[in-house]
Amino acid sequence: MRFANILDLQVPDASSDRTEYSVRFDDGHNIEGRAAEVFAEEQLNRPCRPTVIEIRLWLYSSGSYIHIQLRSGEPLYKYENSITISGNDANWVNANYTELHDAVDKVTPQSLWWRENRVRRVLLLNLIALGVGTLVCAALTTIALIIIGIWHNLSSRVFDPIPFSLFGKLFGLPHSPSPWLWRWVVGLPLAFLIRGWLFSMWPSIEFNFGSEYLRLDNRRKKLNWTLTVIIIPIIIAVVLQMIF
């Protein structure tokens, strides 16, 4: 709507100049029209997410043109999210650039601490790889024990779903770096997928409109709840078992 307030004021009444607004959804549905019509709440509440917004201004009298494109999520290529200003009048181009730039700067940046620099991204990847690798190796060990018939002989651990002591014997001593390296190698492929999924929950551009249950904010709340109630206690239990 900030963009609309800038562009609509440049279109005189009873002229061929015009603005056009469109929103495209996941299912391919597209709505077009004036800003007040397109961005009305009843228009945007659909059973799928809005993915692309396009805004255009045509000033036929002066041969000027503005095109704004915004895609929810991470851009597929460098200039996918862009503002294009074209005109013969340099003052008009510069004035619109300044106003549109100020409108963008008023939006709070979507940030995630783990993604802010390369060191944090690599650290997160390795932590995920070690955690996933540990769980995968533990699962493989449990399956192996069942297959070779050792499970029935571990009467003292009949209720323990993951025999960590035997797991340590199979994959090396706890103080040796080899088991950790093995777990890292096993977990690394899945770590890339998991890290990408986590980053997708905090995209560069997020549309905070449309159906309430489809917004990423609700997904993040579920993710935080899952991390707090399920994943973090499991990780703590794994670490304590391996230490003690």
For each residue, the residues with C-beta under 8 A, 3 or more apart:
1: 4 5 35 39
2: 5 6 103 106
3: 6 7 55 68 100 103
4: 1 7 8 19 21 35 39 55
5: 1 2 8 9
6: 2 3 9 10 96 99 100 103
7: 3 4 10 11 19 55 57 66
8: 4 5 11 19 35
9: 5 6
10: 6 7 17 57 59
11: 7 8 15 17 18 19 57 59
12: 15 17
13:
14:
15: 11 12 61
16: 60 61
17: 10 11 12 57 58 59 60 61
18: 11 57 58
19: 4 7 8 11 34 35 55 56 57 58
20: 32 33 55 56 58
21: 4 32 33 34 35 37 38 39 53 54 55 56
22: 30 31 32 38 53 54 55
23: 30 31 38 39 43 44 50 52 53
24: 28 29 30 50 51 52 53 54
25: 28 29 30 46 48 49 50 51
26: 48 49 50 51
27: 46 48
28: 24 25
29: 24 25 46 48
30: 22 23 24 25
31: 22 23 38 43
32: 20 21 22 38
33: 20 21 37 38
34: 19 21 37 38
35: 1 4 8 19 21 38 39
36: 39 40
37: 21 33 34 40 43
38: 21 22 23 31 32 33 34 35 43
39: 1 4 21 23 35 36 43 44 209
40: 36 37 43 44
41: 44 45 209
42: 45
43: 23 31 37 38 39 40
44: 23 39 40 41 50 209 210 211
45: 41 42 210 211
46: 25 27 29 50 210 211
47: 211
48: 25 26 27 29 211 214
49: 25 26 72 207 210 211 214
50: 23 24 25 26 44 46 53 72 207 209 210
51: 24 25 26 71 72 73
52: 23 24 69 70 71 72
53: 21 22 23 24 50 68 69 70 207
54: 21 22 24 67 68 69 70
55: 3 4 7 19 20 21 22 66 67 68 69
56: 19 20 21 65 66 67 68
57: 7 10 11 17 18 19 64 65 66 67
58: 17 18 19 20 65
59: 10 11 17 62 63 64 65 87
60: 16 17 63
61: 15 16 17
62: 59 87 88 89 92
63: 59 60 87 88
64: 57 59 86 87 88 89 92 93
65: 56 57 58 59 84 85 86 87
66: 7 55 56 57 83 84 85 86 96 100
67: 54 55 56 57 82 83 84
68: 3 53 54 55 56 82 83 84 100
69: 52 53 54 55 80 81 82
70: 52 53 54 81 205
71: 51 52 75 76 80 81 205
72: 49 50 51 52 203 205 206 207
73: 51 200 203 204 205 206
74: 199 200 203 204
75: 71 78 80 81 204 205
76: 71 80
77: 80
78: 75
79: 82
80: 69 71 75 76 77
81: 69 70 71 75 204 205
82: 67 68 69 79
83: 66 67 68 100 104
84: 65 66 67 68
85: 65 66 93 96 97 100
86: 64 65 66 93
87: 59 62 63 64 65 92 93
88: 62 63 64
89: 62 64 92 93
90: 93 94
91: 94 95
92: 62 64 87 89 95 96
93: 64 85 86 87 89 90 96 97
94: 90 91 97 98
95: 91 92 98 99
96: 6 66 85 92 93 99 100
97: 85 93 94 100 101
98: 94 95 101 102
99: 6 95 96 102 103
100: 3 6 66 68 83 85 96 97 103 104
101: 97 98 104 105
102: 98 99 105 106
103: 2 3 6 99 100 106 107
104: 83 100 101 107
105: 101 102
106: 2 102 103
107: 103 104
108:
109:
110: 202 203 204 205 206
111: 115 116 202
112: 115 116 199 202
113: 116 120
114: 120 121 123 124 198 199
115: 111 112 120 121 199 202
116: 111 112 113 120
117: 120 121
118: 121 122
119: 122 123
120: 113 114 115 116 117 123 124
121: 114 115 117 118 124 125 195
122: 118 119 125 126
123: 114 119 120 126 127
124: 114 120 121 127 128 195 198
125: 121 122 128 129 188 191 192 195
126: 122 123 129 130 184 191
127: 123 124 130 131
128: 124 125 131 132 187 190 191 194 195
129: 125 126 132 133 183 184 187 188 190 191
130: 126 127 133 134 180 183 184 187
131: 127 128 134 135 187 235 238
132: 128 129 135 136 186 187 190 191 194
133: 129 130 136 137 182 183 184 185 186 187 188
134: 130 131 137 138 183 187 238 242
135: 131 132 138 139 187 234 238
136: 132 133 139 140 183 186 187 190
137: 133 134 140 141 167 171 182 183 186
138: 134 135 141 142 162 164 167 238
139: 135 136 142 143 162
140: 136 137 143 144
141: 137 138 144 145 162 163 166 167 170 171
142: 138 139 145 146 151 161 162 163
143: 139 140 146 147
144: 140 141 147 148 170
145: 141 142 148 150 151 154 163 166
146: 142 143 149 151
147: 143 144
148: 144 145
149: 146 152 153
150: 145 153 154 166
151: 142 145 146 154
152: 149
153: 149 150
154: 145 150 151 157 158 160 163 166
155: 158
156:
157: 154 160 163
158: 154 155
159:
160: 154 157 163 164
161: 142
162: 138 139 141 142 167 241
163: 141 142 145 154 157 160 166 167
164: 138 160 167 168 241 242
165: 168 169
166: 141 145 150 154 163 169 170
167: 137 138 141 162 163 164 170 171
168: 164 165 171 172 173 174 179 242
169: 165 166
170: 141 144 166 167
171: 137 141 167 168 178 179 182 183
172: 168 176 178 179 182
173: 168 176 179
174: 168 179 242 243
175:
176: 172 173 179
177: 180 181
178: 171 172 181 182
179: 168 171 172 173 174 176 182 183
180: 130 177 183 184
181: 177 178 184 185
182: 133 137 171 172 178 179 185 186
183: 129 130 133 134 136 137 171 179 180 186 187
184: 126 129 130 133 180 181 187 188
185: 133 181 182 188
186: 132 133 136 137 182 183
187: 128 129 130 131 132 133 134 135 136 183 184 190 191
188: 125 129 133 184 185 191 192
189: 192 193
190: 128 129 132 136 187 193 194
191: 125 126 128 129 132 187 188 194 195
192: 125 188 189 195 196
193: 189 190 196 197
194: 128 132 190 191 197 198
195: 121 124 125 128 191 192 198 199
196: 192 193 199 200
197: 193 194 200 201
198: 114 124 194 195 201 202 223
199: 74 112 114 115 195 196 202 203
200: 73 74 196 197 203
201: 197 198 216 219 220 223
202: 110 111 112 115 198 199 216 220
203: 72 73 74 110 199 200 206 216
204: 73 74 75 81 110
205: 70 71 72 73 75 81 110
206: 72 73 110 203 216
207: 49 50 53 72 210
208: 215 217
209: 39 41 44 50
210: 44 45 46 49 50 207 214 215
211: 44 45 46 47 48 49 214 215
212: 215 218
213: 218
214: 48 49 210 211 218
215: 208 210 211 212 218 219
216: 201 202 203 206 219 220
217: 208 220 221
218: 212 213 214 215 221 222
219: 201 215 216 222 223
220: 201 202 216 217 223 224
221: 217 218 224 225
222: 218 219 225 226
223: 198 201 219 220 226 227
224: 220 221 227 228
225: 221 222 228 229
226: 222 223 229 230 231
227: 223 224 230 231 232
228: 224 225 232
229: 225 226 232 233
230: 226 227 233 234
231: 226 227 234 235
232: 227 228 229 235 236
233: 229 230 236 237
234: 135 230 231 237 238
235: 131 231 232 238 239
236: 232 233 239 240
237: 233 234 240 241
238: 131 134 135 138 234 235 241 242
239: 235 236 242 243
240: 236 237 243 244
241: 162 164 237 238 244
242: 134 164 168 174 238 239
243: 174 239 240
244: 240 241
